[in-house]
């Protein structure tokens, strides 16, 4: 692996997690291999290998193992992850820590990671970059292929290469193993003639080859021999016109699907590689295709940013899922075939519901293309790997979220019932705390109104109970109530309660604590404009009420009884004691009350005001008529005046004529 860069001897068998030198008997949770004499070596590929010098704690050397054997390897860096598969466990009871994944990392090495501890084991055998991997459904064998034009079959228990398939003339970019676990136990001539398990490979030479595998007994025997078994191609076919990206085998081993850069997916009979059908509809190359384990459908992912679902009965497209902003690279079936999960070149993983044709959720865990995606059959987790050299394990938390949601709903129902009971028995203080805990502003407003009314009925001040609550609140609860007040203060009918609550807060908590609290200054800044508007409205109402007082005073002054002699004096005293809500504002020497009414003028502005009055007197004002009506009416008036003058002139001329005739 490029040579060793550093070597460290660990004579006392200290664990890297425990530098105190505790004995194995006192720490039973640590594996015994960590307490052997070890050599820790670092190679050029940033891997740490732990080489055990002795097999057991009592310093007895195992005769069946070499003197130095690699117990485990810690990988310090992963290159671009091209492919990965979850290795099924052969045990019925599986946990996440016992499951492993096989990863192709743009190197000649094949890495085996344990999902629980991410401890890594390395398989060496290829002479060039490994491009794809696959695992048998029984969990005993691995198939790897790459740029060295060979496919290698590995025995997982011994981690030895047991078979090699050669025959392609170009790099092998896709490989798959048969999916029926029982076929791996078929042996003899039945296995050689195609009745047993098989492997399928596709190369850049655009050919598809099937390789028949011997039975598991023969493969296990090859694990103990030095030379791997040479495999021969059972049947071969020219599959596509361009590079083949993916091979998928049906769950019953009857069909083989291949996806290519020629925008098509072809279905082949597994026994003799006879073409059964072609799926056409994608506008760019197909990166992945997967058979449904439950229905006769197949899902495909393409560079045209879509995921399609095809029927195997008539080879028609039944669903198209759009949502990726870049190429869709991998697709798998979820939830018993009811959902799909896909990964794309945009670094996103999307979950689709087939029935509704909608994207349920989008997961972002990668910074680059997600080339690899697989599901864990034991734990239901999802494992992804990408060009950012990261392997991410996603756990299915649907059931946990549903349980948490159900528990939250039950708790909410109980709290609402308690709130209703407290309101029924007029236990307002307890009801206020429950309303705030449930984050119900409307209920909190009702409770605060009831608290204020109850205090007034008992002859107490309006802020007695409120201040007692405010002093017991943490700052987070105070911020919550101020947020409610900001919303309540936007409506006039709720502004009174909001201002009382704000007053109780600012009068109970020091100003420096409110100013230093997170978000409180912003909330107060939002309350202030509406508060000023409400106070201006009260000032206008208060100023307008003087008209009613003046009217009543004038009506009382008309009665000259002795009882009303001191009415003017009483009114003057009442007027002197009356105060506005906000102090008057002085603008340019004038007093502004309620935002609109102006009282008093400065001497400097009297001349200007008199001139304005003269101008206003010269202006002609009409009420209820338009300008056209004014002009027409004025013209009629002028014509009538002219007619009267003409008649008066005619009368004068007649009188003068009569007088002249008389004189004659």
C-alpha positions as CSV (number, residue, x, y, z in Angstrom):
1,X,0.0,0.0,0.0
2,X,2.8,2.4,-0.8
3,X,5.0,1.4,2.1
4,X,5.0,2.1,5.8
5,X,5.6,5.6,7.0
6,X,5.7,5.1,10.8
7,X,6.0,2.2,13.2
8,X,5.2,2.1,16.9
9,X,5.7,-0.8,19.3
10,X,3.1,-1.3,22.1
11,X,4.8,-3.6,24.6
12,X,2.2,-3.6,27.3
13,X,-0.8,-3.9,25.0
14,X,-2.3,-0.5,26.0
15,X,-5.6,0.4,24.4
16,X,-5.7,3.7,22.5
17,X,-8.9,4.5,24.5
18,X,-7.3,3.8,27.9
19,X,-3.8,5.1,28.5
20,X,-3.9,4.2,32.2
21,X,-2.8,0.6,31.6
22,X,-5.8,-1.1,33.2
23,X,-5.8,-4.9,33.1
24,X,-8.2,-6.9,30.8
25,X,-9.9,-8.4,33.8
26,X,-11.0,-5.0,35.1
27,X,-12.3,-3.8,31.8
28,X,-14.3,-6.5,30.2
29,X,-15.9,-4.3,27.6
30,X,-12.6,-3.8,25.7
31,X,-11.8,-6.6,23.2
32,X,-9.0,-8.9,24.2
33,X,-7.1,-8.0,21.0
34,X,-6.4,-4.5,22.4
35,X,-4.4,-6.0,25.3
36,X,-2.0,-8.0,23.2
37,X,1.5,-6.9,22.3
38,X,1.0,-4.9,19.1
39,X,2.8,-3.1,16.4
40,X,0.9,0.0,15.1
41,X,2.0,1.0,11.6
42,X,0.9,3.9,9.4
43,X,1.1,3.4,5.7
44,X,1.3,5.9,2.8
45,X,-2.5,5.8,2.3
46,X,-3.2,7.2,5.8
47,X,-4.2,3.8,7.3
48,X,-3.4,2.6,10.8
49,X,-2.9,-1.1,11.1
50,X,-2.8,-3.0,14.4
51,X,-0.5,-6.1,14.1
52,X,-0.8,-8.6,16.9
53,X,2.4,-10.2,18.0
54,X,0.7,-12.9,20.1
55,X,-2.6,-14.6,19.8
56,X,-3.7,-14.7,23.5
57,X,-3.2,-12.9,26.7
58,X,-1.1,-15.7,28.2
59,X,1.6,-15.1,25.5
60,X,0.9,-18.4,23.7
61,X,1.5,-18.1,20.0
62,X,-1.2,-19.6,17.7
63,X,0.2,-22.1,15.3
64,X,-2.4,-21.6,12.6
65,X,-1.7,-17.9,12.3
66,X,1.5,-16.0,11.3
67,X,3.5,-14.3,13.9
68,X,2.2,-10.8,12.9
69,X,-1.5,-10.7,11.9
70,X,-3.6,-7.6,11.3
71,X,-6.3,-7.4,14.0
72,X,-7.9,-4.3,12.6
73,X,-7.3,-1.2,10.5
74,X,-8.3,2.4,11.0
75,X,-8.7,4.3,7.8
76,X,-7.6,7.9,8.0
77,X,-8.8,9.0,4.6
78,X,-11.3,7.8,2.0
79,X,-10.9,8.8,-1.5
80,X,-13.9,9.4,-3.8
81,X,-16.4,6.7,-3.0
82,X,-17.6,5.1,-6.2
83,X,-19.8,2.3,-4.9
84,X,-20.9,0.5,-1.7
85,X,-23.1,-2.4,-0.7
86,X,-24.4,-3.5,2.7
87,X,-23.4,-7.0,3.4
88,X,-26.4,-9.1,4.6
89,X,-25.8,-11.0,7.8
90,X,-26.2,-14.7,7.8
91,X,-27.6,-14.6,11.4
92,X,-31.3,-14.0,12.1
93,X,-30.8,-11.6,15.0
94,X,-28.8,-8.7,13.7
95,X,-27.8,-5.4,15.2
96,X,-26.2,-2.4,13.7
97,X,-22.8,-3.0,15.2
98,X,-22.5,-6.5,13.5
99,X,-23.4,-5.2,10.0
100,X,-20.7,-4.4,7.5
101,X,-20.4,-2.6,4.2
102,X,-18.1,-3.1,1.3
103,X,-16.8,0.1,-0.3
104,X,-14.9,1.0,-3.5
105,X,-12.9,4.1,-2.9
106,X,-11.2,5.0,-6.2
107,X,-8.3,2.7,-5.4
108,X,-7.2,-0.9,-6.0
109,X,-8.2,-1.8,-2.5
110,X,-11.6,-2.9,-1.3
111,X,-12.5,-1.8,2.2
112,X,-14.9,-3.5,4.6
113,X,-16.3,-1.2,7.3
114,X,-18.2,-2.3,10.4
115,X,-21.1,0.1,10.8
116,X,-21.0,0.1,14.6
117,X,-17.4,1.0,15.1
118,X,-16.2,1.9,11.6
119,X,-13.3,-0.4,12.0
120,X,-12.0,-1.2,8.6
121,X,-10.5,-4.3,6.9
122,X,-8.8,-4.1,3.5
123,X,-8.9,-6.6,0.7
124,X,-5.9,-6.5,-1.7
125,X,-6.0,-8.3,-5.0
126,X,-6.9,-5.9,-7.9
127,X,-4.1,-4.2,-9.8
128,X,-6.2,-1.1,-10.8
129,X,-9.0,1.0,-9.5
130,X,-12.1,-0.9,-8.3
131,X,-15.2,0.6,-9.9
132,X,-18.1,-1.5,-8.5
133,X,-18.9,-4.1,-5.8
134,X,-21.8,-6.4,-4.9
135,X,-22.6,-8.8,-2.0
136,X,-24.4,-12.1,-2.2
137,X,-27.8,-12.3,-0.4
138,X,-26.4,-15.0,1.9
139,X,-23.7,-12.6,3.1
140,X,-20.8,-15.0,2.4
141,X,-19.3,-13.8,-0.9
142,X,-18.3,-10.5,-2.5
143,X,-17.9,-9.6,-6.2
144,X,-15.6,-6.8,-7.2
145,X,-14.5,-5.5,-10.6
146,X,-12.5,-2.6,-11.9
147,X,-10.2,-1.2,-14.5
148,X,-7.9,-4.3,-14.5
149,X,-10.6,-6.0,-16.7
150,X,-11.2,-8.7,-14.1
151,X,-14.0,-9.7,-11.7
152,X,-12.9,-11.2,-8.3
153,X,-15.0,-13.3,-6.0
154,X,-14.1,-13.0,-2.3
155,X,-14.8,-15.3,0.7
156,X,-15.8,-13.0,3.5
157,X,-15.0,-15.2,6.4
158,X,-11.4,-15.8,5.3
159,X,-11.2,-12.5,3.3
160,X,-9.5,-14.4,0.5
161,X,-10.0,-14.2,-3.3
162,X,-11.6,-17.5,-4.3
163,X,-12.3,-16.9,-8.0
164,X,-11.3,-14.7,-10.9
165,X,-13.2,-14.0,-14.1
166,X,-11.3,-12.7,-17.1
167,X,-12.6,-12.2,-20.6
168,X,-13.5,-8.5,-21.0
169,X,-11.4,-6.3,-23.2
170,X,-12.1,-3.1,-21.4
171,X,-12.6,-1.9,-17.8
172,X,-15.6,-3.6,-16.1
173,X,-17.9,-0.9,-14.8
174,X,-20.9,-2.9,-13.4
175,X,-21.4,-6.3,-11.8
176,X,-24.1,-8.1,-9.9
177,X,-24.7,-11.5,-8.2
178,X,-27.8,-13.6,-8.3
179,X,-30.3,-12.7,-5.6
180,X,-31.8,-16.1,-4.5
181,X,-29.8,-17.3,-1.6
182,X,-30.8,-21.0,-2.1
183,X,-29.0,-21.1,-5.5
184,X,-25.6,-20.8,-3.8
185,X,-26.0,-24.3,-2.3
186,X,-26.5,-25.9,-5.7
187,X,-23.4,-27.7,-6.8
188,X,-22.0,-30.2,-9.3
189,X,-23.1,-30.2,-12.9
190,X,-26.4,-28.4,-12.1
191,X,-24.3,-25.4,-11.0
192,X,-22.0,-25.6,-14.0
193,X,-25.0,-25.7,-16.4
194,X,-26.6,-22.6,-15.0
195,X,-28.9,-24.1,-12.3
196,X,-27.0,-22.5,-9.4
197,X,-25.8,-19.0,-8.6
198,X,-24.2,-16.8,-11.1
199,X,-22.5,-13.4,-11.6
200,X,-23.1,-10.9,-14.4
201,X,-20.6,-8.3,-15.6
202,X,-20.8,-5.4,-18.0
203,X,-17.8,-3.6,-19.5
204,X,-16.9,-0.6,-21.5
205,X,-16.6,-3.0,-24.5
206,X,-20.4,-2.8,-24.3
207,X,-20.8,-6.6,-23.7
208,X,-22.7,-8.4,-21.1
209,X,-21.4,-11.7,-19.7
210,X,-22.8,-14.3,-17.4
211,X,-20.5,-16.4,-15.2
212,X,-21.8,-19.5,-13.5
213,X,-20.5,-20.1,-10.0
214,X,-19.8,-23.5,-8.4
215,X,-21.6,-24.5,-5.2
216,X,-20.8,-23.1,-1.8
217,X,-18.9,-26.3,-0.9
218,X,-16.5,-25.8,-3.8
219,X,-16.2,-22.1,-3.1
220,X,-15.4,-22.8,0.6
221,X,-12.7,-25.3,-0.5
222,X,-11.1,-22.6,-2.7
223,X,-10.8,-20.3,0.4
224,X,-8.2,-22.7,1.8
225,X,-6.2,-23.0,-1.3
226,X,-3.6,-20.6,-2.5
227,X,-4.7,-20.3,-6.2
228,X,-8.1,-18.8,-7.0
229,X,-10.6,-20.6,-9.2
230,X,-10.7,-19.5,-12.9
231,X,-14.2,-18.7,-14.1
232,X,-15.4,-19.0,-17.7
233,X,-18.1,-17.0,-19.3
234,X,-21.3,-19.0,-19.7
235,X,-22.9,-16.7,-22.3
236,X,-22.1,-13.3,-23.7
237,X,-24.1,-10.7,-25.6
238,X,-23.5,-7.2,-27.0
239,X,-25.9,-5.1,-24.9
240,X,-25.8,-1.4,-25.7
241,X,-24.3,1.1,-28.1
242,X,-22.7,3.1,-25.4
243,X,-21.1,2.5,-22.0
244,X,-23.1,0.3,-19.5
245,X,-23.5,2.0,-16.1
246,X,-25.4,-0.5,-14.0
247,X,-26.6,-4.1,-13.8
248,X,-29.5,-5.3,-11.7
249,X,-30.8,-8.8,-11.1
250,X,-34.5,-9.5,-10.4
251,X,-35.3,-10.9,-6.9
252,X,-36.3,-14.2,-8.6
253,X,-33.2,-14.3,-10.9
254,X,-35.4,-14.4,-13.9
255,X,-34.5,-11.1,-15.5
256,X,-31.4,-8.9,-15.7
257,X,-31.6,-5.1,-16.3
258,X,-28.9,-3.0,-17.7
259,X,-28.8,0.8,-17.9
260,X,-26.5,2.6,-20.4
261,X,-25.5,6.0,-21.6
262,X,-27.6,5.4,-24.7
263,X,-30.6,6.5,-22.6
264,X,-32.2,3.1,-22.5
265,X,-32.7,0.3,-20.1
266,X,-32.8,-3.3,-21.5
267,X,-34.2,-6.4,-19.9
268,X,-32.5,-9.7,-20.5
269,X,-33.5,-13.3,-19.7
270,X,-31.0,-14.5,-17.2
271,X,-30.6,-18.0,-18.5
272,X,-29.3,-17.1,-22.0
273,X,-29.2,-13.3,-22.1
274,X,-32.0,-13.0,-24.6
275,X,-33.4,-9.5,-25.0
276,X,-36.9,-9.3,-23.5
277,X,-37.7,-5.6,-23.7
278,X,-36.3,-2.1,-23.9
279,X,-37.4,0.8,-21.8
280,X,-37.2,4.1,-23.6
281,X,-38.2,7.5,-22.2
282,X,-35.2,9.1,-20.6
283,X,-33.6,12.0,-22.4
284,X,-30.1,11.3,-21.1
285,X,-28.0,8.4,-19.8
286,X,-29.3,6.0,-17.2
287,X,-27.2,5.7,-14.1
288,X,-29.2,3.1,-12.0
289,X,-32.0,0.6,-12.3
290,X,-33.5,-1.5,-9.5
291,X,-36.3,-4.1,-9.4
292,X,-39.0,-3.9,-6.8
293,X,-38.9,-6.7,-4.3
294,X,-42.7,-6.8,-4.1
295,X,-44.2,-5.7,-7.4
296,X,-43.5,-6.2,-11.1
297,X,-42.0,-2.8,-11.6
298,X,-38.6,-1.4,-12.0
299,X,-37.2,2.0,-11.0
300,X,-34.6,3.9,-13.0
301,X,-32.5,7.0,-12.3
302,X,-31.2,9.2,-15.1
303,X,-29.0,12.1,-15.9
304,X,-32.1,14.0,-17.1
305,X,-32.8,14.6,-13.3
306,X,-35.8,12.3,-13.2
307,X,-36.6,9.0,-11.5
308,X,-39.1,6.8,-13.5
309,X,-41.1,3.8,-12.5
310,X,-41.8,1.2,-15.3
311,X,-44.2,-1.7,-15.5
312,X,-42.7,-5.0,-16.4
313,X,-46.0,-6.2,-17.9
314,X,-46.1,-3.8,-20.9
315,X,-42.8,-2.0,-20.4
316,X,-44.5,1.4,-20.0
317,X,-43.6,4.3,-17.7
318,X,-46.2,4.6,-14.9
319,X,-44.6,7.3,-12.8
320,X,-42.1,10.1,-13.2
321,X,-40.6,11.8,-10.2
322,X,-39.0,15.2,-10.7
323,X,-37.2,17.2,-8.1
324,X,-33.5,16.8,-8.4
325,X,-31.6,19.8,-9.7
326,X,-28.9,17.6,-11.1
327,X,-28.4,14.1,-12.3
328,X,-30.2,11.3,-10.4
329,X,-27.5,8.7,-9.7
330,X,-29.0,6.0,-7.5
331,X,-32.5,4.7,-6.6
332,X,-33.8,2.1,-4.1
333,X,-37.2,0.9,-2.9
334,X,-38.4,1.7,0.6
335,X,-41.3,0.7,2.9
336,X,-42.3,-2.5,1.3
337,X,-42.1,-1.0,-2.2
338,X,-44.4,1.9,-1.4
339,X,-41.6,4.6,-1.4
340,X,-38.5,5.4,-3.3
341,X,-35.2,6.9,-2.2
342,X,-32.9,8.5,-4.7
343,X,-29.5,10.3,-4.6
344,X,-28.2,12.9,-7.0
345,X,-25.2,14.8,-8.2
346,X,-26.6,17.7,-6.2
347,X,-25.6,16.0,-3.0
348,X,-29.2,15.5,-1.9
349,X,-31.1,12.3,-0.9
350,X,-34.9,12.4,-1.6
351,X,-37.7,10.1,-0.4
352,X,-40.7,9.8,-2.8
353,X,-44.1,8.3,-2.2
354,X,-45.2,6.3,-5.2
355,X,-48.9,6.7,-4.7
356,X,-48.9,10.5,-4.4
357,X,-46.0,11.1,-6.7
358,X,-44.6,13.6,-4.2
359,X,-41.3,14.1,-2.5
360,X,-41.8,13.5,1.2
361,X,-38.4,14.7,2.5
362,X,-35.0,15.9,1.3
363,X,-31.9,15.0,3.3
364,X,-28.7,17.0,2.9
365,X,-25.5,15.2,4.2
366,X,-23.0,15.4,1.4
367,X,-21.1,18.2,-0.3
368,X,-20.7,16.5,-3.7
369,X,-22.1,13.8,-5.9
370,X,-23.7,10.8,-4.1
371,X,-22.4,7.9,-6.2
372,X,-23.4,5.1,-3.8
373,X,-26.6,4.2,-1.9
374,X,-27.8,1.1,-0.3
375,X,-30.3,-0.2,2.3
376,X,-29.5,-2.3,5.4
377,X,-32.0,-5.2,5.5
378,X,-31.4,-5.8,9.2
379,X,-31.7,-2.4,10.8
380,X,-33.6,-0.5,8.0
381,X,-30.9,2.2,7.9
382,X,-29.7,3.9,4.7
383,X,-26.0,4.1,3.9
384,X,-24.7,6.7,1.3
385,X,-21.3,7.6,0.0
386,X,-20.1,10.3,-2.3
387,X,-17.4,12.1,-4.0
388,X,-16.8,14.1,-0.8
389,X,-15.2,10.9,0.7
390,X,-17.9,10.7,3.3
391,X,-19.9,7.6,4.3
392,X,-23.2,8.7,6.0
393,X,-25.6,6.3,7.8
394,X,-29.2,7.5,7.9
395,X,-31.5,5.8,10.5
396,X,-35.2,5.6,9.9
397,X,-36.8,7.6,12.6
398,X,-40.4,7.5,11.2
399,X,-41.7,5.3,14.0
400,X,-40.0,7.3,16.7
401,X,-41.3,10.6,15.3
402,X,-44.9,9.2,15.1
403,X,-44.6,8.0,18.7
404,X,-43.3,11.3,19.9
405,X,-46.1,13.1,18.0
406,X,-48.7,10.9,19.6
407,X,-47.3,11.4,23.0
408,X,-47.2,15.2,22.5
409,X,-50.8,15.1,21.3
410,X,-51.9,13.2,24.4
411,X,-50.0,15.6,26.6
412,X,-51.6,18.5,24.9
413,X,-55.1,17.1,25.4
414,X,-54.4,16.6,29.1
415,X,-53.0,20.1,29.5
416,X,-56.0,21.6,27.7
417,X,-58.4,19.7,30.0
418,X,-56.5,21.0,33.0
419,X,-56.7,24.5,31.6
420,X,-60.5,24.2,31.1
421,X,-60.9,22.9,34.7
422,X,-58.9,25.8,36.1
423,X,-61.0,28.3,34.2
424,X,-64.2,26.6,35.3
425,X,-63.2,26.9,39.0
426,X,-61.8,30.4,38.4
427,X,-58.2,29.3,39.3
428,X,-56.8,31.9,37.0
429,X,-53.2,31.9,38.2
430,X,-52.7,28.2,37.4
431,X,-54.6,28.6,34.2
432,X,-52.2,31.3,33.1
433,X,-49.1,29.1,33.6
434,X,-50.7,26.3,31.6
435,X,-51.7,28.6,28.8
436,X,-48.2,29.9,28.5
437,X,-46.7,26.4,28.7
438,X,-49.0,25.3,25.8
439,X,-48.1,28.4,23.8
440,X,-51.7,29.5,23.3
441,X,-51.8,33.3,23.0
442,X,-55.6,33.5,22.8
443,X,-56.1,31.5,25.9
444,X,-53.5,33.5,27.7
445,X,-55.3,36.8,26.7
446,X,-58.6,35.5,28.1
447,X,-56.9,34.4,31.4
448,X,-55.2,37.8,31.7
449,X,-58.5,39.6,31.2
450,X,-60.1,37.4,33.9
451,X,-57.2,38.1,36.3
452,X,-57.5,41.9,35.9
453,X,-61.3,41.8,36.3
454,X,-61.0,39.6,39.3
455,X,-58.5,41.9,41.0
456,X,-60.8,44.9,40.3
457,X,-63.8,43.1,41.8
458,X,-61.8,42.3,44.9
459,X,-60.8,46.0,45.3
460,X,-57.1,45.4,44.5
461,X,-54.9,47.1,42.0
462,X,-54.9,45.9,38.4
463,X,-51.2,44.9,38.6
464,X,-51.1,43.0,41.9
465,X,-51.5,39.5,40.5
466,X,-49.6,40.3,37.3
467,X,-46.5,41.5,39.1
468,X,-46.5,38.4,41.3
469,X,-46.4,36.2,38.2
470,X,-43.8,38.4,36.4
471,X,-41.4,38.1,39.3
472,X,-41.6,34.3,39.2
473,X,-41.0,34.1,35.4
474,X,-37.7,33.3,33.9
475,X,-36.4,35.6,31.2
476,X,-37.5,33.1,28.4
477,X,-41.1,33.2,29.7
478,X,-40.9,37.0,29.9
479,X,-39.8,37.2,26.3
480,X,-42.7,34.9,25.3
481,X,-45.2,37.2,27.0
482,X,-43.7,40.3,25.4
483,X,-44.0,38.6,22.1
484,X,-47.7,38.0,22.8
485,X,-48.1,41.7,23.9
486,X,-46.6,42.8,20.6
487,X,-49.2,40.9,18.7
488,X,-52.1,41.9,21.0
489,X,-51.1,45.6,20.9
490,X,-51.8,45.7,17.1
491,X,-55.5,45.7,17.8
492,X,-57.2,48.4,19.8
493,X,-59.5,46.2,21.8
494,X,-56.6,44.2,23.2
495,X,-54.2,47.1,23.7
496,X,-55.4,47.8,27.3
497,X,-54.4,44.3,28.5
498,X,-51.2,44.4,26.6
499,X,-50.2,47.8,28.1
500,X,-51.0,46.5,31.6
501,X,-48.8,43.4,31.1
502,X,-46.0,45.5,29.7
503,X,-46.3,47.9,32.7
504,X,-46.1,45.1,35.1
505,X,-43.0,43.7,33.4
506,X,-41.1,47.0,33.2
507,X,-42.0,47.9,36.8
508,X,-41.0,44.5,38.2
509,X,-37.8,43.7,36.3
510,X,-34.8,46.1,36.3
511,X,-34.2,47.9,33.0
512,X,-30.6,46.6,32.6
513,X,-31.8,43.0,32.8
514,X,-34.4,43.6,30.1
515,X,-31.9,45.4,27.9
516,X,-29.4,42.6,28.2
517,X,-32.0,39.8,27.5
518,X,-31.9,38.3,24.1
519,X,-34.7,39.7,21.8
520,X,-36.4,41.9,24.5
521,X,-35.1,45.2,23.0
522,X,-36.5,44.3,19.6
523,X,-39.8,43.3,21.1
524,X,-40.1,46.6,23.0
525,X,-39.2,48.5,19.8
526,X,-42.1,46.7,18.1
527,X,-44.5,47.6,20.9
528,X,-43.7,51.3,21.1
529,X,-45.2,52.6,17.8
530,X,-48.6,51.0,18.4
531,X,-48.6,52.1,22.0
532,X,-48.0,55.7,20.9
533,X,-50.8,55.4,18.4
534,X,-53.2,54.1,21.0
535,X,-52.3,56.9,23.4
536,X,-52.9,59.5,20.7
537,X,-56.3,57.9,20.1
538,X,-57.1,58.3,23.8
539,X,-55.9,61.9,23.7
540,X,-58.2,62.7,20.8
541,X,-61.2,61.0,22.6
542,X,-60.3,62.9,25.8
543,X,-60.1,66.2,23.9
544,X,-63.4,65.5,22.1
545,X,-65.1,64.8,25.4
546,X,-64.7,68.6,26.3
547,X,-67.4,69.4,23.7
548,X,-69.9,67.3,25.7
549,X,-68.8,68.9,28.9
550,X,-69.2,72.3,27.5
551,X,-72.7,71.5,26.1
552,X,-73.8,70.2,29.5
553,X,-72.3,73.2,31.2
554,X,-74.1,75.5,28.8
555,X,-77.4,73.7,29.4
556,X,-77.0,74.0,33.1
557,X,-76.2,77.7,32.9
558,X,-79.6,78.4,31.4
559,X,-81.2,77.4,34.6
560,X,-80.8,80.3,37.1
561,X,-81.7,78.4,40.2
562,X,-79.7,78.8,43.4
563,X,-78.5,75.2,43.2
564,X,-76.6,76.0,40.0
565,X,-74.9,79.1,41.2
566,X,-71.6,77.3,41.8
567,X,-71.8,75.3,38.6
568,X,-69.1,77.3,36.9
569,X,-66.8,77.0,39.8
570,X,-67.2,73.2,40.0
571,X,-66.6,72.9,36.2
572,X,-63.4,75.0,36.5
573,X,-62.2,72.8,39.3
574,X,-62.9,69.6,37.3
575,X,-61.2,71.0,34.2
576,X,-58.1,71.9,36.3
577,X,-57.9,68.3,37.7
578,X,-58.4,66.6,34.3
579,X,-55.1,65.4,32.7
580,X,-54.3,64.1,29.2
581,X,-52.9,60.6,28.7
582,X,-49.9,62.0,27.0
583,X,-48.4,65.5,27.7
584,X,-49.1,68.1,25.0
585,X,-46.5,68.5,22.3
586,X,-45.2,71.9,21.3
587,X,-44.7,72.2,17.5
588,X,-43.6,75.7,16.1
589,X,-45.0,77.4,19.2
590,X,-48.4,75.6,18.9
591,X,-49.8,73.0,21.3
592,X,-50.7,69.7,19.7
593,X,-53.2,67.5,21.6
594,X,-54.1,64.0,20.4
595,X,-52.0,64.3,17.3
596,X,-54.4,66.6,15.4
597,X,-56.0,69.4,17.4
598,X,-53.9,72.6,17.6
599,X,-54.4,75.1,20.4
600,X,-52.8,78.6,20.5
601,X,-50.6,80.4,18.2
602,X,-47.4,82.4,18.4
603,X,-47.3,86.2,17.8
604,X,-44.8,85.7,15.1
605,X,-47.3,83.6,13.1
606,X,-50.3,85.8,13.7
607,X,-49.6,88.0,10.7
608,X,-49.2,85.0,8.4
609,X,-52.4,83.5,9.8
610,X,-54.3,86.8,9.2
611,X,-53.0,86.9,5.6
612,X,-54.2,83.3,5.2
613,X,-57.6,84.3,6.6
614,X,-57.9,87.1,4.1
615,X,-57.0,84.8,1.3
616,X,-59.5,82.3,2.6
617,X,-62.2,85.0,2.7
618,X,-61.6,85.8,-0.9
619,X,-61.9,82.2,-1.9
620,X,-65.3,81.0,-3.2
621,X,-66.3,77.7,-1.5
622,X,-69.2,75.5,-2.6
623,X,-70.7,72.5,-0.8
624,X,-72.3,69.6,-2.7
625,X,-71.8,71.0,-6.2
626,X,-69.2,70.5,-8.9
627,X,-67.2,73.2,-10.6
628,X,-69.3,72.8,-13.8
629,X,-72.4,73.5,-11.8
630,X,-70.8,76.6,-10.2
631,X,-69.8,78.0,-13.6
632,X,-73.3,77.4,-15.1
633,X,-75.1,78.8,-12.1
634,X,-72.8,81.9,-12.1
635,X,-73.4,82.5,-15.8
636,X,-77.2,82.2,-15.3
637,X,-77.0,84.7,-12.4
638,X,-75.0,87.1,-14.6
639,X,-77.4,86.8,-17.5
640,X,-80.4,87.4,-15.2
641,X,-78.7,90.5,-13.8
642,X,-78.0,91.8,-17.3
643,X,-81.7,91.2,-18.3
644,X,-82.9,93.2,-15.2
645,X,-80.6,96.1,-16.1
646,X,-81.8,96.1,-19.7
647,X,-85.5,96.1,-18.5
648,X,-84.7,98.9,-16.1
649,X,-83.0,100.9,-18.9
650,X,-86.0,100.5,-21.2
651,X,-88.4,101.7,-18.5
652,X,-86.2,104.8,-17.9
653,X,-86.2,105.6,-21.6
654,X,-90.0,105.3,-21.8
655,X,-90.5,107.6,-18.8
656,X,-88.2,110.2,-20.5
657,X,-90.2,110.0,-23.7
658,X,-93.4,110.5,-21.9
659,X,-92.1,113.6,-20.1
660,X,-90.9,115.1,-23.4
661,X,-94.3,114.6,-25.0
662,X,-96.0,116.3,-22.1
663,X,-93.8,119.3,-22.4
664,X,-94.6,119.6,-26.0
